[in-house]
């Protein structure tokens, strides 16, 4: 097997892992009413399972990446998939609110480390100048999960039992483990610097600003997506069976947006690509609030929101990897923590006006406000870097004179 073919299979292995992670992260949103009914809780309470998983990602990303730093990256990826498989399968056997809450938290622990380490590994496997495309290939698994895995999981969750959805996730986890074991080449340690040196990356102000940007900016999407099921059923007037199709439409948009984001990143600077994507997100989320009652328009907007939301993933990942030079895997994993802090905060903040009786369309207004805040942060970063370059140029000129 030549190196080119081997690298392609390794990227596919990462994509399969991403497929499983995408399925478990998003299928809960499609079966939210089913879980709420089965456990005799409200839909906003069921939204806590989304937040619990996201919190697991936030905690697990730096923890697992740091612990795994002393071992080769391919072995760490395999162990992360093993953990993922075990606890997602256990989620299917949860019989109470508390038990499922804990299971979802534990299921989320390997998520950030897998994507964080995987993104850096994908970059190393990529051809020169194609790092963004390689990272997008890994994230393609997550987006394709929204076209195939999530709708299938949602269908079985609706027609049989919500627990079946997580059993299917467990099966995907087994497939991911096998693909990583057989297709991932032998890699060096996840960290060559050591834990004490790696954690010094947290002293960089730019890293924390980017984490805030990811949290708030992507939180805009999750504010809308977390409540897509009740939006489709209760506002647009579709039957429950339509939720799965709506999620396929959103997933198709995510697939397109993922690769569109890679192209934007290769054509523009990552920060400029982020500003473009978030600006479009604000627009479509606001429009969504006015057309949600129109059955045709809501499906069209679902597709476009999917495109725009995932066009920001790769440029954000690239920006944070650059800001974490020397500790790329830890920094990259922290971006996954930020994505899921956006997941948790978006679901929580959007749930507040819903719980207060303002209706499910209010979630889109919350999302637009969060994405808009992300734009302000991104513009501030660009402006700050521009001012820094101007100052450095002035110092260089003064020194030469």
Legacy VTK file of the C-alpha trace (Angstrom):
# vtk DataFile Version 3.0
C-alpha trace
ASCII
DATASET POLYDATA
POINTS 401 float
0.000 0.000 0.000
1.519 3.376 -0.979
1.626 6.355 1.373
-1.007 8.307 -0.580
-3.566 5.492 -0.309
-2.669 4.889 3.342
-3.199 8.549 4.206
-6.605 8.567 2.494
-7.718 5.562 4.533
-6.460 7.221 7.709
-8.562 10.301 6.918
-11.556 8.022 6.313
-10.957 6.426 9.736
-11.077 9.899 11.294
-14.247 10.629 9.331
-15.927 7.440 10.641
-15.082 8.508 14.182
-16.496 11.927 13.352
-19.639 10.224 12.019
-20.211 8.484 15.352
-19.549 11.651 17.331
-21.845 13.681 15.090
-24.577 11.093 15.431
-24.531 10.994 19.233
-24.249 14.779 19.533
-27.162 15.607 17.263
-29.550 12.631 17.409
-30.646 13.700 20.900
-32.097 16.853 19.328
-34.251 14.817 16.967
-35.598 12.538 19.698
-35.901 15.207 22.382
-39.717 14.921 22.638
-39.461 11.104 22.801
-36.904 11.205 25.607
-38.980 13.780 27.485
-42.120 11.635 27.228
-40.338 8.417 28.199
-38.722 9.933 31.294
-41.782 12.051 32.158
-39.943 15.387 32.005
-40.436 18.635 30.024
-38.678 19.382 26.731
-36.548 22.162 28.318
-35.507 19.625 31.001
-34.633 17.132 28.274
-32.448 19.884 26.817
-30.214 19.356 29.869
-28.991 16.124 28.226
-27.606 18.252 25.389
-25.882 20.489 27.923
-24.521 17.482 29.883
-22.894 16.020 26.773
-21.439 19.410 25.901
-20.064 19.800 29.420
-18.405 16.389 29.047
-16.670 17.643 25.903
-15.505 20.795 27.685
-14.004 18.811 30.564
-12.702 15.895 28.522
-10.941 17.808 25.746
-8.009 19.217 27.749
-8.062 16.344 30.267
-7.877 13.463 27.779
-5.538 15.301 25.411
-3.098 16.004 28.244
-3.273 12.495 29.714
-2.817 10.931 26.282
0.130 13.131 25.377
2.708 10.548 26.441
1.353 7.882 24.023
1.377 7.680 20.204
-1.523 9.559 18.639
-2.959 6.502 16.830
-3.228 4.589 20.126
-4.823 7.547 21.878
-7.426 7.831 19.103
-8.240 4.126 19.508
-8.723 4.419 23.289
-10.902 7.497 22.827
-13.160 5.541 20.475
-13.342 2.673 22.976
-14.501 5.044 25.721
-16.982 6.643 23.301
-18.451 3.237 22.388
-18.837 2.010 25.960
-20.617 5.036 27.406
-22.860 5.731 24.426
-24.042 2.136 24.647
-24.663 2.560 28.383
-26.764 5.656 27.628
-29.266 3.361 25.922
-29.888 1.571 29.226
-30.560 4.704 31.295
-33.925 4.516 33.024
-34.036 7.887 34.793
-33.248 11.557 34.251
-30.210 11.399 36.560
-28.780 8.236 35.014
-29.048 9.549 31.459
-27.602 12.901 32.517
-24.469 11.175 33.896
-24.220 8.833 30.883
-24.391 11.763 28.461
-21.676 13.589 30.384
-19.370 10.547 30.263
-20.169 9.994 26.575
-18.977 13.507 25.787
-15.559 13.226 27.454
-13.611 11.805 24.437
-15.291 14.026 21.831
-13.022 17.073 22.019
-9.802 15.107 22.334
-10.665 12.947 19.311
-11.406 15.927 17.072
-8.586 18.006 18.532
-5.929 15.322 18.039
-7.578 14.214 14.792
-7.438 17.711 13.286
-3.691 17.961 13.862
-3.159 14.404 12.577
-5.237 15.227 9.472
-3.060 18.259 8.844
0.081 16.112 9.035
-1.407 13.600 6.586
-2.435 16.333 4.129
-0.685 17.401 0.962
1.081 20.811 1.126
-1.483 23.612 1.046
-4.395 21.209 1.628
-4.510 21.206 5.412
-7.957 22.841 5.479
-9.330 20.240 3.062
-7.900 17.377 5.160
-9.486 18.774 8.321
-12.743 19.196 6.403
-12.553 15.520 5.413
-12.492 14.554 9.090
-15.389 16.900 9.863
-17.231 15.468 6.845
-17.990 12.432 8.981
-19.788 14.670 11.453
-21.788 16.419 8.724
-22.659 13.183 6.896
-23.929 11.858 10.221
-26.587 14.541 10.019
-27.658 13.255 6.591
-27.618 9.524 7.346
-26.921 8.634 10.979
-29.064 11.217 12.774
-32.177 10.698 10.603
-31.888 6.913 10.979
-31.388 7.280 14.721
-34.324 9.709 14.888
-36.551 7.324 12.914
-35.807 4.381 15.197
-36.142 6.621 18.238
-39.619 7.722 17.116
-40.942 4.353 15.941
-39.356 1.932 18.418
-37.649 3.425 21.449
-35.285 6.351 21.996
-32.687 3.952 23.443
-32.268 2.288 20.037
-30.698 5.518 18.790
-27.799 5.148 21.218
-27.381 1.445 20.501
-26.826 2.411 16.860
-24.223 4.955 17.991
-22.458 2.140 19.851
-22.303 0.089 16.648
-20.755 3.005 14.774
-18.234 3.315 17.610
-17.151 -0.290 17.069
-16.692 0.389 13.345
-14.647 3.504 14.153
-12.397 1.501 16.483
-11.743 -1.084 13.787
-11.001 1.556 11.136
-8.553 3.412 13.406
-6.848 0.130 14.348
-6.390 -1.103 10.771
-6.043 2.125 8.763
-4.314 4.668 10.978
-0.532 4.684 10.412
1.923 4.564 13.287
2.182 8.078 14.654
4.423 9.890 17.097
3.390 10.935 20.592
0.389 13.245 20.826
2.676 15.728 22.588
6.440 15.959 22.271
6.702 18.903 24.681
5.200 17.342 27.795
2.179 18.349 29.845
3.851 21.193 31.792
5.020 22.885 28.609
1.772 22.234 26.738
-0.402 23.938 29.361
1.611 27.137 28.941
-0.430 27.665 25.794
-3.253 28.812 28.088
-1.218 31.927 28.886
-1.846 33.191 25.350
-4.587 35.818 25.300
-5.375 35.185 21.632
-6.238 31.553 22.393
-8.834 32.527 24.997
-10.352 35.148 22.708
-10.708 32.536 19.960
-12.302 30.112 22.435
-14.796 32.852 23.346
-15.426 33.514 19.662
-16.124 29.851 18.952
-18.383 29.536 22.003
-20.535 32.551 21.248
-20.442 32.379 17.453
-21.344 28.712 17.071
-23.777 29.014 19.981
-25.972 30.894 17.529
-26.437 27.769 15.446
-27.039 25.515 18.434
-29.668 27.888 19.834
-31.700 27.149 16.706
-30.764 23.495 16.147
-31.360 22.347 19.719
-35.084 22.987 19.310
-35.542 22.032 15.675
-37.935 19.178 16.521
-40.569 21.302 18.336
-40.063 24.089 15.784
-40.928 21.767 12.897
-43.841 20.127 14.724
-45.424 22.916 16.757
-44.692 26.005 14.619
-44.550 24.748 11.039
-47.330 22.238 11.663
-45.588 19.140 10.338
-46.197 15.677 11.830
-43.457 14.152 13.997
-42.336 11.976 11.098
-41.138 15.117 9.299
-38.457 15.861 11.886
-36.155 13.191 10.471
-36.485 14.620 6.963
-35.840 18.140 8.220
-32.659 16.922 9.873
-31.567 15.282 6.606
-32.056 18.641 4.886
-30.028 20.381 7.590
-27.381 17.668 7.312
-27.086 18.099 3.550
-26.498 21.784 4.173
-23.809 20.929 6.725
-21.998 18.686 4.229
-21.938 21.501 1.660
-21.003 24.100 4.274
-18.131 22.021 5.654
-16.302 21.918 2.314
-17.340 25.474 1.462
-15.669 26.583 4.689
-12.472 24.764 3.696
-12.451 26.533 0.322
-13.075 29.909 1.968
-10.209 29.269 4.384
-7.836 28.405 1.524
-8.904 31.510 -0.437
-9.203 33.968 2.448
-7.540 34.302 5.836
-9.353 32.181 8.460
-10.640 35.231 10.363
-12.133 36.788 7.230
-13.866 33.510 6.417
-15.271 33.446 9.964
-16.677 36.975 9.654
-18.367 36.136 6.342
-19.927 32.947 7.734
-21.195 34.500 10.969
-22.650 37.503 9.113
-24.653 35.166 6.919
-25.733 33.181 9.992
-27.213 36.277 11.625
-29.158 37.009 8.450
-30.684 33.559 7.954
-31.588 33.133 11.635
-33.485 36.422 11.655
-35.263 35.521 8.424
-36.102 32.130 9.939
-38.179 33.747 12.682
-40.460 35.361 10.108
-40.985 32.333 7.850
-41.130 29.507 10.409
-44.902 29.103 9.976
-44.494 28.574 6.227
-43.938 24.808 5.704
-41.941 25.242 2.483
-39.876 28.234 3.566
-38.845 26.601 6.856
-37.326 23.648 5.009
-35.434 25.944 2.632
-34.053 27.927 5.568
-33.131 24.691 7.347
-30.873 23.824 4.389
-29.240 27.262 4.240
-28.699 27.444 8.003
-26.943 24.076 7.789
-24.642 25.374 5.037
-23.731 28.570 6.816
-23.354 27.052 10.278
-20.756 24.497 9.211
-18.855 26.790 6.861
-17.360 28.315 10.017
-15.995 25.033 11.481
-12.763 24.660 9.499
-11.655 28.324 9.611
-12.198 28.349 13.379
-10.161 25.148 13.742
-7.367 26.549 11.571
-7.288 29.827 13.495
-6.946 28.133 16.865
-4.285 25.673 15.631
-2.214 28.646 14.433
-2.693 30.400 17.766
-1.540 27.246 19.618
1.771 26.785 17.815
3.907 24.290 19.708
0.883 22.805 21.521
-1.430 22.366 18.556
-3.244 19.250 19.762
-4.157 20.728 23.125
-5.227 24.006 21.553
-7.168 22.191 18.848
-8.998 20.093 21.437
-9.902 23.250 23.343
-11.652 24.526 20.243
-13.879 21.455 20.444
-14.577 22.386 24.050
-15.551 25.819 22.797
-17.867 24.335 20.148
-19.653 22.431 22.861
-19.758 25.347 25.255
-21.556 26.970 22.334
-23.793 23.893 22.174
-24.578 24.102 25.884
-24.970 27.876 26.063
-27.024 28.002 22.866
-29.398 25.283 24.077
-29.664 26.848 27.533
-30.102 30.485 26.493
-32.594 29.622 23.746
-34.536 27.533 26.237
-35.082 30.521 28.553
-37.507 32.509 26.359
-39.216 29.248 25.332
-39.783 28.380 29.004
-41.126 31.924 29.517
-43.740 31.338 26.835
-42.300 33.339 23.928
-42.545 30.424 21.512
-40.021 28.280 19.668
-39.147 30.963 17.096
-37.562 32.988 19.908
-34.645 30.537 19.788
-33.644 31.973 16.393
-33.488 35.502 17.809
-31.214 34.247 20.577
-29.080 32.520 17.923
-28.813 35.660 15.810
-27.722 37.677 18.845
-25.021 35.133 19.703
-23.707 34.930 16.127
-23.716 38.737 15.949
-21.629 38.904 19.127
-19.208 36.469 17.491
-18.805 38.857 14.550
-17.830 41.681 16.893
-15.162 39.500 18.517
-13.808 38.392 15.114
-13.629 41.987 13.863
-11.822 42.996 17.062
-9.240 40.219 16.498
-8.642 41.328 12.895
-8.352 44.970 13.940
-5.958 44.110 16.782
-3.683 42.113 14.470
-3.737 44.940 11.914
-2.736 47.484 14.568
0.029 45.145 15.736
1.397 44.827 12.196
1.353 48.611 11.774
3.260 49.096 15.026
5.829 46.463 14.070
6.301 48.095 10.660
6.815 51.500 12.284
9.388 50.025 14.685
11.170 48.347 11.766
11.316 51.604 9.802
12.512 53.555 12.844
15.215 50.934 13.510
16.454 51.032 9.890
16.613 54.819 9.980
LINES 1 402
401 0 1 2 3 4 5 6 7 8 9 10 11 12 13 14 15 16 17 18 19 20 21 22 23 24 25 26 27 28 29 30 31 32 33 34 35 36 37 38 39 40 41 42 43 44 45 46 47 48 49 50 51 52 53 54 55 56 57 58 59 60 61 62 63 64 65 66 67 68 69 70 71 72 73 74 75 76 77 78 79 80 81 82 83 84 85 86 87 88 89 90 91 92 93 94 95 96 97 98 99 100 101 102 103 104 105 106 107 108 109 110 111 112 113 114 115 116 117 118 119 120 121 122 123 124 125 126 127 128 129 130 131 132 133 134 135 136 137 138 139 140 141 142 143 144 145 146 147 148 149 150 151 152 153 154 155 156 157 158 159 160 161 162 163 164 165 166 167 168 169 170 171 172 173 174 175 176 177 178 179 180 181 182 183 184 185 186 187 188 189 190 191 192 193 194 195 196 197 198 199 200 201 202 203 204 205 206 207 208 209 210 211 212 213 214 215 216 217 218 219 220 221 222 223 224 225 226 227 228 229 230 231 232 233 234 235 236 237 238 239 240 241 242 243 244 245 246 247 248 249 250 251 252 253 254 255 256 257 258 259 260 261 262 263 264 265 266 267 268 269 270 271 272 273 274 275 276 277 278 279 280 281 282 283 284 285 286 287 288 289 290 291 292 293 294 295 296 297 298 299 300 301 302 303 304 305 306 307 308 309 310 311 312 313 314 315 316 317 318 319 320 321 322 323 324 325 326 327 328 329 330 331 332 333 334 335 336 337 338 339 340 341 342 343 344 345 346 347 348 349 350 351 352 353 354 355 356 357 358 359 360 361 362 363 364 365 366 367 368 369 370 371 372 373 374 375 376 377 378 379 380 381 382 383 384 385 386 387 388 389 390 391 392 393 394 395 396 397 398 399 400
